[in-house]
Amino acid sequence: MTLALDKPRSPRRPAARRSNFELASWLFMRISGIALIVLVLGHLFIMNILDGGVHRINFAFVAGRWSSPFWQLWDLSMLWLAEIHGGNGLRTVINDYARKDTTRFWLKVMLYVSMVLILALGTYVIFTFDATIPAD
Amino acid sequence: MTDSAMATEQVVARGSRSNGTLYRGDPGMWSWVAHRITGVLTFFFLFAHVLDTALVRVSPNAYDQVIETYKSPIVNLLEVGLVGAVLYHALNGIRVMLVDFWAKGPKYQKPMLWTLLVVWVLVMVPGAYFMMVRTVSEMFGGS
């Protein structure tokens, strides 16, 4: 049986490399990945499995956790690392599968807008959390 | 042969899977496909999850109401799926780093894949039990 495979060697030389952005991005995925293994698996274990899991989560539970600077810092680091790690992953996916330049452009605009929104909102919520807010 | 004629070459696939020269169709390729799918799904969940958590800035009741949906049977099942997806992504991420940074990583990529799948099952069986036990016992009238 035979398969048609693209030659790995490009017939033309690529343009001279102008920046190391993709190298930094590749390295960031690995470094943030190691941190996220601890942060996210720890978060999932505490929230979903330990001590009754999701059934014990409510406003009072969140208030108890965010009274501690340790869990505030945990959640803040997890938010930023996960959003940038995931956003960079989606950037790669868009680059791979978008076939038209305009499609690629607008998908990335949507991606970056959503990342800024989620990072800003999440950071705002962690820093301004108020356990004494009225119930309704 | 000219460059353009060489751009696509007929490659004989015979025997190439066992000696590791062809990645396409290899279990390693499917581990990459699964890594992408679990990553994209987790990213979309993260978007929703930050929005639902932001309700703590609206009011305790608004937050508690939305969190109640996480405790319903179907969403509870989806949570098991989310944990399974994230766990696979984490374990395969370790494998990717070992392939990149460990000298023998590429040689052992396939045994490492089987190992991570075994670890995944060993973690998910008790994990799914603890995540579902209350929902299942409530659904079927247990106390």
Interface residues (C-beta under 8 A of the other chain):
Chain A: M1 T2 L3 A4 L5 D6 K7 P11 R30 G33 I34 L36 I37 V40 L41 L44 N48 I49 G52 G53 V54 H55 I57 N58 F59 A60 V62 L79 A82 E83 G86 G87 G89 L90 V93 S114 I118 L121 G122 Y124 V125 T128 F129 D130 I133 P134 A135 D136
Chain B: D3 S4 M6 A7 T8 E9 Q10 V11 V12 A13 R14 L22 R24 R36 G39 V40 T42 F43 L46 F47 V50 L51 T53 A54 V56 R57 S59 P60 N61 Y63 D64 I67 Y70 K71 N76 E79 V83 V86 L87 A90 G93 I94 V96 M97 D100 G127 F130 M131 R134
